[in-house]
Amino acid sequence: MSEPTGAARRRGPFKVGDQVQLTDPKGRHYTFTLEAGKNFHTHKGSFPHDELIGAPEGSVVRTTGNVAYLALRPLLPDYVLSMPRGAAVVYPKDAGQILAFADIFPGARVVEAGVGSGSLSSFLLRAIGDQGMLHSYERREDFAEIAQANVERYFGGPHPAWQLTVGDLQDNLSDTDVDRVILDMLAPWECLEAVSKALVPGGILCCYVATTTQLARTVESIREIGCFNEPTAWETMIRNWHIEGLAVRPDHRMIGHTGFLLTARRLADGVEPPMRRRRPAKGAYGEDYAGPNADGGTGR
């Protein structure tokens, strides 16, 4: 049985073409690709790539300035934060939440809109494996080219489960029997009708939006279309901790708001979602509220 795509690049001694992440004594990272005969240069000296080729992961190399660097392969979260960018990347903390709460499983058939720089695509492809299907839609050709290069660089070549289409999802979506749909875009409500036809009953829609106004309109549009259960929305924040002897405290900096996530599940055809038990307070939407699509989409 052949190894899954990209697995050979994640284990064993360092080889030509592998990506290496160096960590200096101050914890700073430097990422480069191993090439025979080349040298890696820093302001603290240099060392030959050949010194790492054939060495086990977790080795330590010293520069001509006698500074030690720890050499490891970059983890996928490290890779996506250092990859060339066209658009902003989906941060690892959000990608992990998407994989968990959108229930991305091996062999899943997934549609993604808004590829950006290929961060989430890489996470999704690794989760669904070679037997799954990821069809990604990106409206900007320049972003699609950057994303394709980043994904292929990580996996060591084209991934057999990936198809990338340049264009708007609502105009080009032809996939059927889709298990999961991930929308990372400015106006996900514009795609709800198209994705509701593509999703299987029980399938999950997951949207990633940046602002509260986008979040509110997306939730109201999901409720209005009537073929999903009540959506759930949340955000995540990460705070690292400093631990040095008795000095145990939270770091002064943290990864705060990056975006909101929401999920909803496709109902069977012809089924109406149950009435929500908790009603909003009287006047919560304003006396003249007419729905999310009224007055040019403001709902006011």
N, C-alpha and C positions, 0 to 999 in steps of 0.2 A: 504494500500500500504506500503510495507516494505521500510525502509530507505536504501539509497545507501550505498554500502560497505564503511565502515570507518567513516560514518557521525556521528554515536553515540559517537565516540571517540573525536569529535571536539566540543561538547557542554555539558552543565550541570555541576554539581559538580564533583570534582575530584573523581575518582574511582580507586580501586586496578587494576594495570596493565596499568594505564595511564602514559604517559610520561609527565614530568614536567620540565619546564625551569625556573631556578632561576636566578634573576638578582641582583647582589650585588650593594652597593652604588657607586662603580666605573664603573658600566655598564658592568661588566664581567658576562658571562653566564655559568651556570652549568646545565647539563641535566641528569636526572635519571628517573627510572621507579618506581612507587609507589608500595610498598609491605607492607602488614600489619605486624606490629611488628618490622620493621627495623628502623634504624636511618640513617640520612644523616649527614656526617661528613665533616667539612671544617677546615682550620687552624684558623678560627674564632669561633670555637665551633660546636655544633651539635644540631639537633632537631629530634623528632620522625616523621616518615612518617604518623603515625596515626593523627597527627595534621592537615595534609592537606586532608586526606581521608574524603570525605563528605563536604569539604569546597568549596565555590564558586571560580571559576577561577578569578584571580586578587586579591587574598588574599595576606597578608603580614605575614611572619613568622619570629620569632626571634630565634637566636641560643642561646646556653648557654653562649656565649660571648656577648650577647645583640646586635648582629648585625642583622639588618633587611634585609630580602630578599623578593623581589616581585616574586610571583609564578604564572606562566601562562603556558598554553600548548604551546609547540614550534610550530611556523608556519612551513609550508613545506620548505620554504627557510632556516629556522634555522635548521631543521631536516637534510636536505641533506648536509649541511656544517659540521655537527657534526657526521654523520653516519660513521661506520667503512668502510674503503676503501680498495679495491683491486686495481682498476685503478683510475685515476683522475675523479672527478665528473664534470658533466655539471653544471656550475654555474647558480644560479637562474636568473641572468640577461640574459643569453643566452637561458635558458629554457623558460622564458617569451616571448622572441622574436620568438622562435620556435612555441610556442602555438599560437601566434598572426599571424605570417606571413606564417606559414604552414597551418593556418586556421583549427586547430584541433577542431572538433565539437562533441557534444554528439552523441554517436552511430557510430562514424567513425571507419572504418576498417584501422588500421595502422600497418605497418611493421617497425621495428626498428632493426638496425644492429650495434653492439657495445654497449653492455649493461653497461659495466664498473662496477660501484658500485650500479647501480639502481636509480640514481638521476633522469634522464630524464624519465625513466619508471614510476616513481611515479607521476611526473607531467602529463604525457600522460594519465595514468590510471584515474587520478582524472578528467581530461578533457573529456574523452570519456564516462565515466560512466560504469555502469554494462551492458548496452545494446550494447556497442561497442566491438571492438576486437583489442587487441594489441598482435602481435606475435613478440617476441624479439629473436634475434639471437646473440649468444656470442661464439666466437671460443675457449675461455679458460674456462675450467670447474671450476677452482678455482674462477675466477671472477664471473661466473654465480651463484655459491653457495653464495657468499657474497651479490650479488645483490638480490637474492631471499630472503635471510634473512632480508635485509634492507627493501624491499618492504612489506613483510609480517609483519614486526614489525610496520611499519607505518599504514597499513590498519587493523591491528589486526588479520591477517590471510590471506589465499590465496585470491587473487582477481579473481572473476569469469570471467573477460574479458581478463585475461592474460595467454599467453602461452609462455614458455621459452624453446628455443632449443639450445643445445650446438653444434656448428659447423659453418662452413662458410656459409654465406647467399647464395652466388652464386652456392653452391653445394646442398643446402637443400631447397631453396625457392620453395614452392608448392602452396602458397596462390594466389588466383585470385580475380579480382574485388576489388583491394585494393585502398582506397581513398588517403592515404598518405604514403610516405616512408621517414624515417629519417635515414641517414647514418652518424654515428659517428665513423669513422675508418680511418686507415692510407691511404688506397688506394680505395676511393669510386668509381673511374672510372672502377675498375674491376667488379663492380656489376651493371653497367648501363644497359647492355643487359638484365639481369635477371629482374631487377625492371621495366624496360620499358614494359615487357610482363605482369607483374602483375598489373601495375597501370591502372585504368580506364581513358578514355579520360577526360581531365580536372583535373586529379589527380595531386598532388603536390609532387615533389621530393625536399627534404631539406637535404643539406649536411653541416656537421660541421667539419672543418679542422683547423689545428693549424698554418700552415706556408703558405707563399705566393707561394712557389713552388707547394704545394698540391693544393692550390686554382687555380692557373693558369692551371695546368694539368686537374683538374676536369672540369673547364669551357670549355676548348678546347675539351675535350672528349664529353661533353654534346652537344656541337655544332656539332661535327663530327658524332655522332650517328643519328642525324637528326629527332628525333621524339619528341623533346621538343622545347618550345619557348625559346627566348633568356634569359639566366639565369641572375639573379640579385644577387649581392654579397655585403656584408657589414660587419662591426664589430660594437660593442657597448662598451662604456666605462661609468662608473658611478663615479661621484664625489659627495660625501656628503658635507654638509655645517655645519660649526660651528656657532651656534647662541646663544649668551650670552650677553644680554643687547644690547649695541651699538657695540659689537664686532661681526660683521656678516661677515664671510669670508669663503672661501672654505677650507675644511680639507687639511692637508699636505699630506695625503695619499689617494689614490683612487684605485678602481678596474679597471685596465687598460685592456690591450689586454689579452684575454683568448683564442680566436679563431675567425675564420671567418665563417660566415653563407652564404649560397647561396641557392636560390630556383629557380625551373624551373617547368613548367606545361606540362603535357603529352598532345601531340596533338592527334587528331583522326588518326586512321590507314590510311595510304596512303596519308597523307597530308604533304607537305613540308613546313618547317618554312619559313615565309617571309624573304626576303633578308634584312639584317641589313642596315639601312640608313647611319650610321656612320662607315666608314671604318678606320682601323688603319693607321697611318702614314706609308709612304713607308719605308720599312726596319725595321719596328717595331719588326718583328719576325726574322730578320737576312736573308741574301740573300739565305742561304742554308736551310731554315726552311722547313721541310717535314711533319709536322703534329705531334700531341701529342704522337703517338705510334712509331715514327721512332727512330732508333738507341737506342733500349732498353728503350724507353719511355722519353728520354730527349728532343726529338723534334729538336735536333741540329745535 
